[in-house]
Amino acid sequence: MALQQRGLRANQARQVVNHVGKAIWHLGLDWAAATDGLGRQARAALLATAGDLPPMVVDRQLVDTDGTRKLLVRLADDQFIEAVIIPASDDSRTTLCVSSQVGCGRRCVFCETGRLGLSRNLSAAEITTQLLLAQRLWAQVAAGSPPISNVVFMGMGEPLDNLEAVANAVAVMTDDLAAGLAWRKVTVSTVGVAWKLPQFFASVRANLAVSLNAPDDRRRAQWMPINDRCDLAALKSAIVQHLPSGREVLIEYILFGGHNDALADADLLMQWLTGVPARVNLIIANPGPDPALGAPSRSSIWAFHKHLLDGGIRAMVRHPHGQQVGGACGQLAARPAPPPFGLPTTNGNPTIANP
């Protein structure tokens, strides 16, 4: 539609989209090479619509001993974001965790990104470029491993605070002319911006994950300021009211040793889940900005998990990936710092302009 508004006929617009999508996502060409074969009018219309963005660069890679690869990405304005390539432990799939903002304004106390504050939103192109960079890099360094098939919006930023760009990015990621990911393989996580849920479900074809982390308002408000605006009752009501029929939500619950991991807390969580079509991801707390919020004992983790299962809740324990390189849940801080001692690092990787 945008290309037609700039003077191209419908069939010309389709040809341009097909040509550029194939060139970039399937042939691995950069922006200049992808647009070089277009006619003058088509190229002018495309540039007027999409612009000609400066490049994004993988400034540094840090590789954990578990195979997780954290990418420090330098943006055109010399700000940094992070994306994380996460190979499954059983080598069955590869997941990419992407960022949606530079920093974050939600200030959850257990999250390193929250300490940065919000600098700016990412554009849809900056979000999709993370996938493009990661795909090309992964193809170079992980021959024989599964390609990136899953994307989670669990990196820097609150995706629902940048919903239009996130919606457009998901549309590109799941388009056969681009990355061609299955929409069920894309998950968008929120701290609970409940008033955006109607717009999310209307504009984004992806799974929804909600970061809960506490079974009552007192503790949730202490750790997550969003709870002061939208408490647990309001969040549950919004999910139940707006979740499309036949769909479920992923509830993320970080286990903090001695703070929210008692069996009584599991009972409160099950009570909140009543009537919510959901499954639960139990996340073992990673080292973060508050040393008091550490991981529980292994026995506490499995007792909590078993209690949920015995109560009829579908739940799994998500073990940390990338913890040694600061790439695990709550650890992304986009610092262009040297890697921890003994871990491999590489610099100067692919530069991608205007995906």
N, C-alpha and C positions, 0 to 999 in steps of 0.2 A: 504493500500500500504506500509506504513512504517513497519508494522508488518511482511508483506511478505518479505520485504527486509532484515529482521532479521531472516529469515529461516522458518517462519510459512507458511503452505499451505493456500490458499485462504479461504477454509471453516474453518480452525482453527482460522484464523484472525477474521472472522466474529463471530465465537463463543466467542472469547475473548472479542470483543467489546460488543456483546450482553450481556454477563455475567456481565461485569464490569458496563456497563451503567445501567442495571436493578438494580444491587446491590446498587449502589451509589444513583441514582436519584429516584428510585421507592421503594426500600426497606429501604433506610436510613442508609446503612452501611458506616463505614469509609473505608479509602483506604486499610488498612491492612486486614480488614475482607473481603472486596470486592475481593481482589486478592488471598486470602488464599486458595480458592478452585481450583485455576488454577494449571495445571501441571507445572513441573519445567521449561520446555522449553518455554511454553507460558508465564509464569510469568517473566522469564528472558528477553524475547523479549519485554514484556510490560514495564518493568522497564527501559530497555535500551532506549525505545522510549519516555516514558512519564516522566521518572525520579521518584524520591521519595521525593516530596517537603516537607519542614518543614510546620507546621500548620499555619493557619491564625486564629486569635481569635477575637471575638467581645469583645473589651475591655470595652466598656460602651454603654448603650442605654439611650437615652433621649426621653421621650414621651411627645409630645405636647398635650394640651387640646383638639385639634381637631382630635387626634388619630394618627397623623403622628409620626413615630418612627425613630429617627436618630441613626444609628449604627456607632460607632467609631471602625474601624477595624485595629488591629495591624498586620502588615506583618511580615514575617520571619526575616527581617533585622531590626525590631523594628521601622520602619517608619509607618505612619498612613495614612489611607484614610477614606472616609466616604461614606456610602450608606444610602438611605432613603426609608423607606416603607411608601407609601402614600395611605391610604384607601380613596375611593371616598366619597364625602359628602353624596351621596344618597345610599351608601353601595352597589353599583352595580359592583364594581371591585376593585382590589388592584394593585397598580403600584409600581415597584421598580426602584429607580434612582440609577445607578451605576457609579463608577469612572473608568477612563481608564488610568490615570497617577497619580503619586504622585506629587501634585502640578500642575502647568501649566505655560507654557512659553509665552502665548499670552497676558498676562498683561492687560486685559480689566479693566478700572479704577473703574468700579462699582462692581467688583467681588473680594470677599475675597480670593479665590483660586489663582487668578492672582497675588496677593501680595506675595505669597509664592515663586514664580518662579518655574521652573521645576526641580524636583529631579531625577526622572527616569520614564520610561514607566512601565506599568503593563504587566505581561504576560497574555496570554489568560486564563491560569488556575487561575490566581489571579482575573481576571474579572469574570469568571464563578463561582468561589467560593463565590463571593458576593451574587449571586443568590441562591446558595445552602445553605449558612448560613441563608439568609433571609427567604427562604422557610421553613426551619426547625424551626427557631425561631417563625415565624408567625403562624405555625401550633400549637405551644405550647401556645401562648398567645392570640390568636384571634379565638378561637373555634366558629364556626358558621359564621364567616366573609368569604367573597369570597377569595379564594387562590390568590396568585400572578399570574396574567395573562398577565400583561403588563410590559415591561422593557424600560426605557429611558436612553440613554447614555448622561445624562445631569449633572452628578456629577463632580468630580474633573478631570481636564484635557481636552485637545482638542482631541477628538477621531480620527480625521483624521491625527493627528501627530503620531498616534500609530495604523495605519490602519491594518497592517497584524494581530496583536493580536486581534483587535476589530473584524475583519472579522472571525477569527477562533472562537472567543467567541460567536458571533452571530450564527455561524453554530452549535455550541453545544447547545445553548439555544433553537434553533428551531428544533433540531433533536428529533424524537420521542423516541429514546433510552435514551435521556437525559431529559431536561426540557419539551420538546415538545410544546413550545410556537408557536402560529401562527406568521408567519413573519410579518404580518400586525400589530401585537401588539408590535413590537419592533421598536423603533425610535432612530436614531443616530443624535445628534445635533452637528453642527459645527459653528464656528465664521465666516466661509466663506473662508476656504482653497480651493479656487476654482480649483487650478491645480491638486488637488487630486480627483476631482469628477469623472473623467473617471474610475479611479481605484476603487473608492468606488462602483459605480454602477456595475462594472464588477465582484466584489468580495464579496459584501455584499447584502444579500437579506433582506432588512429592509427599513423602511421609512427614509426619510431625513428631518431634520429640520435645518433651517438656522437662526442664530441669527443676525437680521438686526439692530434694535434699533434706527436707525436714517434715515430720508428721504433724506439726502444730504451728500455729501462727507466731508464737513467741520466738521459737528458735529460727524459723524461716526469716522473720523480719530482722533478727539479729545478724544473720549471714547474708541475706539478699534484700536490699532496700526496695526492690520491686514489690515486696509483700505489703509494704505500707500503702501502696496504691491499689493493689489487687490481692486480697487475701486468699487463703486456700479455698474458701467457700465460693468466692466469685470466680476463681480460676476453674474449679470443677464445674460450676454451672455453665461457663462459657464453652468448655470442652464438650460437655454433654449436649448442649444446645446446638453447636455448630459443626461438630464432627460429622462428616458425610456418612450416610447409611452404609453399613458393611465395612467401614474402616475402623482402625484402632489407633491409639496413640501410644508412643513409647515414653514411659516415665523413667527419667534418669534420677537415681538416688545415690548420692555420694555418701559412703559410709565413713564417718569420722569416729575414731576410737574413743569410747567413753562419752560421746555426745549424742549420737542418734542411732546407735547400733544395738540397743537392748531389745529383748523380745517384746517388751511392752511397746517399744517404738514400732516394731513390726506390726503389732496389733493395731496401732493407730493408723499406720499406713494402709493396712488392709481395710480398715473402716472407711478411710477417705476414698479408696478405690472402688467401693461398692457402687455399682451402676455405671462405672466408667469402662468402656471397651479398651482394655490396656494390657500391655505386658511391661515388665519392669527390668531395667538394666541396673544392677547394683555395681557401682563404681568404687573401687578401692581408692581412698584419698591418696593423692600424690603430694610430695613435699611442695609447699607453696608459701605464700607470704605470711601466713599465720602458723607458727610452729605448734600451736596448741591443737590445731585441727589436723592431726596425723591419722595414719591408717590404723584400723583395728587389728587385733590379733587374728590369726588364721581361724582359730576356733570360733571367735565371735562372728566372723564373716560367714562361715558355713552354717552356724546355728541360725543366724538371721535368714539366710537363704532357704534353709530347710523349713523354717517356720512359715515362710511365705508359700512354699510349695505345698506344705501340709494344709495350708489354708485355702488351697485352690487357685493361687495366683501363679500365672506364668512368669517366671523370673529366671534371670541368668546373672552370673557374676562376670563383669568385664575386667579382665586383668590389665595392668598398665602396659602400654606400648610406648617406647621412646622416652622413658623416664630419665635415662642417663644423659640425654641430650636436651632436656627441657622441652620435649615434644609431646608429653602426655597431657591429659585433661587438666586444665587450670594452670598450665605452666608456660603458655605462649606469651612472650614479652617483647619479641621483635628487637632484640638487642644484637647489633653486629659485633658480638664478642667472640674471642677465640674459643675453640671447643674444649671440653674437659680433657684432662690429661689422658693420653692413650687412645683417644677415639679418632678415627680417620676423618679427614675433611677434604673437600675439593672446592675450587673457586672457579669463577669465570665460565659459567655454563650458558646454555642457549639464550639468546636474546630474541624475543618475539615482539614484533610491532603490529599493533592493531589487528587482533584476531578476528 
